[in-house]
Amino acid sequence: MKAIVAKLKAKAGKEEELKNEVLKLTREVNDKEDDCLMYEPFVSEDDPTTIFIVEKYKNEEAIEYHRKTSHYISAKEKFEELLDGPPEVNVLDELFGDSKKGLFEM
């Protein structure tokens, strides 16, 4: 399993527009990508101009599929005019690999 945490910082005055675009993308991903197990946006308590998107995918192929979808490409283009710099994207590997047991079940 793979996860991604993306950090998006809005340009001054573009906060609401960025929030709306992120919510639109979130609906599209959740409706159309079966191998995306979680796609949730969060707003930073410390900085309301910063949005984090927490994503969880079945595998690497699901991430590649996500990045080729029309809704992702469209949002990425729109983000260029809304973001104060490039997004910070961290791709994460599951700590326990293919194990079905979580941390508290070991």
C-alpha positions as CSV (number, residue, x, y, z in Angstrom):
1,M,0.0,0.0,0.0
2,K,1.1,3.6,-0.8
3,A,0.2,6.9,0.8
4,I,0.8,10.5,-0.2
5,V,0.6,13.6,1.8
6,A,0.5,16.8,-0.4
7,K,0.8,20.3,1.1
8,L,-0.8,23.1,-0.9
9,K,-0.2,26.7,0.1
10,A,-2.7,29.2,-1.4
11,K,-1.6,32.6,-2.8
12,A,-2.9,35.5,-0.9
13,G,-6.6,36.1,-1.8
14,K,-6.9,32.7,-3.5
15,E,-7.7,30.6,-0.4
16,E,-11.4,30.1,-1.1
17,E,-10.8,29.3,-4.8
18,L,-8.1,26.8,-3.8
19,K,-10.5,25.1,-1.3
20,N,-13.2,24.9,-3.9
21,E,-10.8,23.3,-6.5
22,V,-9.5,20.8,-3.9
23,L,-13.1,19.8,-2.9
24,K,-14.0,19.4,-6.6
25,L,-10.9,17.2,-7.2
26,T,-11.7,15.2,-4.0
27,R,-15.2,14.4,-5.3
28,E,-13.9,13.3,-8.6
29,V,-11.2,11.1,-7.1
30,N,-13.6,9.4,-4.6
31,D,-16.2,8.8,-7.3
32,K,-14.0,7.6,-10.1
33,E,-10.9,5.9,-8.7
34,D,-11.6,2.5,-7.2
35,D,-8.0,1.8,-6.2
36,C,-7.7,5.1,-4.3
37,L,-8.6,4.0,-0.8
38,M,-8.6,7.4,0.8
39,Y,-8.5,11.0,-0.5
40,E,-9.1,13.6,2.3
41,P,-8.3,17.3,2.4
42,F,-7.5,19.0,5.7
43,V,-6.8,22.7,6.5
44,S,-3.9,23.5,8.8
45,E,-5.0,24.8,12.2
46,D,-1.8,27.0,12.3
47,D,-2.2,28.4,8.8
48,P,-5.6,28.5,7.1
49,T,-4.0,29.2,3.8
50,T,-2.4,25.7,3.8
51,I,-4.3,22.5,2.8
52,F,-3.0,19.0,3.2
53,I,-4.4,16.2,1.1
54,V,-3.9,12.7,2.6
55,E,-4.2,10.0,0.0
56,K,-4.0,6.2,0.3
57,Y,-3.7,3.9,-2.7
58,K,-3.8,0.2,-3.3
59,N,-0.5,0.2,-5.1
60,E,1.9,2.2,-7.3
61,E,-0.2,1.5,-10.4
62,A,-3.1,3.3,-8.7
63,I,-1.0,6.4,-8.1
64,E,0.1,6.4,-11.8
65,Y,-3.5,6.0,-12.9
66,H,-4.5,8.9,-10.6
67,R,-1.8,11.2,-12.1
68,K,-3.1,10.4,-15.7
69,T,-6.8,11.2,-15.0
70,S,-8.4,14.2,-16.6
71,H,-9.6,15.5,-13.3
72,Y,-6.1,15.4,-11.8
73,I,-4.5,17.1,-14.9
74,S,-7.2,19.8,-14.9
75,A,-6.7,20.5,-11.1
76,K,-2.9,20.5,-11.5
77,E,-3.2,23.2,-14.2
78,K,-5.6,25.2,-12.1
79,F,-3.4,24.9,-9.0
80,E,-0.6,26.7,-10.9
81,E,-2.5,29.9,-10.7
82,L,-3.7,29.4,-7.1
83,L,-0.7,28.1,-5.3
84,D,2.1,30.1,-3.7
85,G,4.8,27.8,-5.0
86,P,4.9,24.2,-6.0
87,P,3.1,21.7,-3.8
88,E,5.1,19.6,-1.4
89,V,4.4,16.0,-2.1
90,N,5.6,13.1,0.1
91,V,5.1,9.5,-1.1
92,L,5.0,7.0,1.7
93,D,5.4,3.2,1.9
94,E,3.4,1.3,4.4
95,L,5.5,0.6,7.4
96,F,4.4,-3.0,7.7
97,G,4.4,-3.8,4.0
98,D,1.9,-6.4,3.0
99,S,1.2,-7.5,6.5
100,K,-2.5,-7.5,7.4
101,K,-1.6,-6.7,11.0
102,G,-1.3,-3.2,12.2
103,L,1.1,-1.8,14.9
104,F,-1.2,-2.8,17.8
105,E,-1.9,-6.3,16.5
106,M,1.7,-7.5,16.4
